[in-house]
Amino acid sequence: MAATAATATPETAYVSLPSSPPHTRSYTDHFITVRGHRVHYLVGQAFAPPATPHPPASRVEIAPPLILLHGGGLGSAALTYEASIGAFATRGQVIALDWPGYGASDKPDVPYTTDWYIGFLADCLDALGIAQADLCGLSMGGAIALGFALRFPARMRKLVLVNSHGFGQGVPCHIVSNLVVRSPWLNTLGWWGLRRYETMMRRSLRPALRDPASVTDALIAEAIALVRDHGTVRAWRRWQRSEIGWGGFRTDYGPQLPTLAAPTLILHSTQDTVVPMADAARAYRAIPDCRLRVFPHCGHWMMRDDPAAFLRAVAEFLATASGSDGWHRRTKNPLSSPISADHPA
């Protein structure tokens, strides 16, 4: 089922959004063929009416589609966004893609570089009939969304970057990370352990989920199923090898950030060990029209660690006309004045 195109407007009829009720499947599954590859995507289904009534039909402004982009490694549309996609659907059309190489999408023999994914995203939106959209990306998905926004500014309305890659060249534990990425036997041993031992999978999720209650048996089972797919492992390993060099990450949009036209929200977890807080702070200062919110209690997967705070932050940003509250004109110094999930910059 192809998604319908939507016209972007300065401000949308966005309401306060609760997270999806537990054990509620708030999306439907769809497939589309792009570049000869079968791509799986979820379409959010609103599980409850908006918290406040819409104004008369003549006054409602239609929100553009919101496209949710997951990260690499342990990532898929459902694994990342199942707790939020239904809530986002109360605003309008919301789509969560399974990148090629992940989830139920095909896992072809392709480069799997950031640049390749950016071009693929453009072709995917064309196939879905979407001329302009809001993008929300986590980690690798954030870098792809940021690269897309820089390359195709006319196709963007607003951009949300969640613990995003692409802000700098620094790699956590750089030498060790490079050795693991470049060493076939170390890489193979690590994935074998994740497939075989539940305890090892639980430990690997500690940087992603700081709240122990977020690490459920169902999540562990879903994560193990993902790493048992050798096509997903191949896609992630190729992306890592293309990105991590002895000089650091190869994709660094830092010099281009002052040219970014899309209003941008950066969401960052201070306990995230994957993307340094300093990178998010530099990006916040460099992007002309930008807001930063810091989550002091979350790991890399903040949308699973604290879905209510994640939804609230994104909902408020997407509902606000750019510049209407003056936040992009304020002095940007997030490190000297820490910003909580409830207090925007």
N, C-alpha and C positions, 0 to 999 in steps of 0.2 A: 504494500500500500504506500503510494508516494505521498509525501507530506505536501501540504499546500503552501504557497508562498504567502508572505505577509509583508505589509508595508511598514517600515520603521517610522516611528513618530517621536517627537521630543520627549513625551512623557506618557507612561502607560498606566492602565487601570490595574495597578498591582496592590494586593492586599496583604495583611499580616498572615503569615503562613505557618501552620503547625506542621510537625514532622508526621510522616506516614504512621498510622497505627501499627503496632506490632503484628506480625504475621499477616499483614494485608498486602496482597500483590497489586501494586498501584500502577501497573503498566501493561502494555500489550507488545508482543513480539512481531517484528516485521523484517523483510529482507528486500534488498535492492541490489542490482548488478552495476558495478562501477569498474571501468577498465577491464572488464571480463571477470572480475572477482565478485563473489557473493558476499555482501556486507550485511551484518545483522545490526538492527537498531531497535531501541525501545521507544515507545511513544507513551508519555505519561498520561495516566487517567486520574482525574481529580476524584478523591475519595470522600470529599465533603464540599458543601457549597462555600463560597468565600465568606470570611468572617464578617464583612460588611457588605450591604447591598450595593450593586453597581448603580451608577447614576442612569438616567434615562438613556435609551439606546443612542439617541442623537448626540450625546455628550461623551460616550465611551470611546476612548482611543485604543486601537488594537495594538497589543504588544507584538513585537517581532518574535519569531521563533527563538527559543533559548536552546542552544546546543551544548550538551554536557559531554566533556571529553575526559576519559580516564587516563591514568598514568601507565607506565610500563611495568614489566615484571609481574608481580601479583596484582593484576588489574583486569577489569572488564566493566562493561556498563552497569550490570546488575550489582556486582560486588562493591563497586564504588558508590553508586547513586540510588540503590534500592530504598534507602531511608528518606530520600528527599525528592525523588522524581514526581511522586504523586502530589506532594504539596506544591511544587512548582507548577503543576498542571492547572492549578486554580487560577493562574494568571493568564493562561493561554497555551499555545502549543509548546511542548517541550520534548526534545529528542535526545537520547543518550546513545552514542555510537559505540559499537565494538570495533576498535581499530583492526585492520587486517593483521592477522597474527594472533588475535586475542578473542576470547569468548567464543561465540558461535559463528563469527566471520571466517571466511576462508583464510588459509595460512600459506600463501603462495611463496615461491622462491624469488623474493624481491629484495632490494637493498635495505629497507627498514631504517633509513636515516631520517633525521628531523626534516630535512628539506623534502625528502620523498613524501613524508606524511603531510606536509603543508600543501603540496600540489594535489595529493589525494583528497584532502579535505575540500579543496575548491571544487574538484570534480564531483565529489559526493553531494555537496550542496546544490550543484547544478542539476544532478540527477534527481534530487528531491524537490526541485523547483523553488529553491530558497535563494532569493537575490541578496538579502541582507539579514543579519542575525545578531543576537547577543551570544557571546561565547564564554563558557566557563570551563577552565581546564586545570587539572591537578598534575603537578610534577611534570613529567614528559608531555602530558596533554596541555599543560600550561605553556610550555615552550612552543609547541605547535600552534596554539591559539595566538600567542604573541607574534610569532613569525608570520602567521596568516594576516594579522591585523596590520603589520608593517608592510606586507607585500600587497594586500588588497584593502586599502583603507575605505574605499567606497562601499565595501560589502559588510562593514562593521557598524554596529550601533554602540554597544558597550562591551567591555572586556573585564572578566573576573579571572584573576590568576591566584591559584591556591597552592601554597608551598611550591612555587613554580621553579622549574629549571629555566635556564636561559638568561639569568641576570648577571652572571660572572663566570670566570674560568676555574674557580676554586673547587676542588674535589675532596670530599671528606676522606681522611686516611689515604691521601693521594697515592703514595707508592704501593701500599698494600692493595688498594682498589685496582690499580693498573696491573699489578701482578696477577690478581685473581681473574681479571677480564682477559688478560693475554695468555693465561696458563690453561690449556684445555683440561688437564687432569684435575686441577683445583676446582674449576668451574663445574665439571661433570660430577665430582665428589659432592659439592655443595647441593646441587639439584637432586642428586640421588638421596641425600639425607633428608631433604625437605619432602620428597615423595614418600619416603619409608617411615619416618619417625614423626609422630604427632608432637612430641615434646620439642623437637627441633623447629617445627613450624611455629609453635607457640612462642618460642624464644625469638624467632626471626620477626615476629609481628610486634615485639615490644617497642621499637622505634616508631611504628606506625600508629599504635593504639596505646595510649597511656592509661586509659581507664580499663581496669581489669574486666569490668562488666561488658565491655565492648567485644572482648575475645570470647565468643560463644562457641559451643561445639559445632553448631551449624556453619559458622564462619570458617572454622578450621577445616571442616570437611570440604567446603567449597574451594578454599585456597589450595588444598592438596589436590583436588580434581584439576585445578588449573595447571599446576606444575607437572602433572602427569601427562599433559599434552605437549609432546615434543615440538610441535609447530610453534607453540607459544614460547618455549625455551629458546628456540632458534631465533625468533623475532627479537626477543629481549637481548640475547647475546650479540646479535648483529648491531642493534642500536647502541649497546654499550661500547662495542669495539669501534663504531664510527664516531662516538662522542668523546671517549676518554683517551687522551694521549698523555705523553710524559709532560707536556706543558699545561695540562688541565683539560677542562671541557672545551671542545671545539666550537660549540654553539654558544656565543656570547653576544647578546643583543645590546649590551651596555652602551656602546657608542651610538646606537640608533634610537635609544629611548627618548631623547629630546624631540624626535620627529614624530613620535606616536600620536596620532590624532584622536583615537577613540578614548572617551572617558573610561578610566580604569580603576578597578578595586583590587588591591592586593590583600589577600588574607594569609597570615603567616602564624605558624605555631612556634612559640619560643622553645618548645621541647623537641622540635623537629631536628633530628641529627643528619638529615639528608641535604637540606638546603639551609645555609647559614642565615641567621637573622640579619647580619650585616649586608648581605646581598639584597634582601628585600628592602632594607632601609635606603640603600643607594638607588635602587630602582624607583622607589617612592619619590625621592628628591629629584630624579632626572625626568620623570614623565610629567608633562605640563599639566594634565588634568587627571589627578590621581588622588585616591584615598587609600589609607592603610589601616587595617584592623589587626590587632595582635591578639592571639589566643594563648594565654599563658598555661593552660591546663591540657592542651591537646598534643597529640603526635602528628605524624605526617598525614594520616587519614582523618582530618578534622571533621569531615562530613559524616563519619561513623562514630568518632569519639564524642562529638557534641552536635548532633544534627539540628537541634533547635536553634543554637547560636549561629551555626552556619547558614541556616535558612533565613534567619532574621537579618543577618548582615547583607546577604545577597539581595533579599527582597527589598530592603530599604534603599540599596544602591540603584537597583533597576527601576524603582518607582520614582526616583528623584530626577528632575530635569537637570541636565548638566549646568553647573554654575548657579543654580537657584539658591543654594545655601552658602555659597561663598567658600566651600572647603578647599577648592583648588587655588584660592588666592592667599591662603594662610601660610605663615612661616612653617616650613617643613623641617622638623627636628624630632622625629619619632623616638630616637634613642634616649634623649634627655627627658622626654615626657612620654613614658610608655602608654600605649593605647590599648584599652581592653576591648573585648568583643562588644561591649555595650556603649563604648564611648569613641565615636569616630574621630579621626584627626580633624 
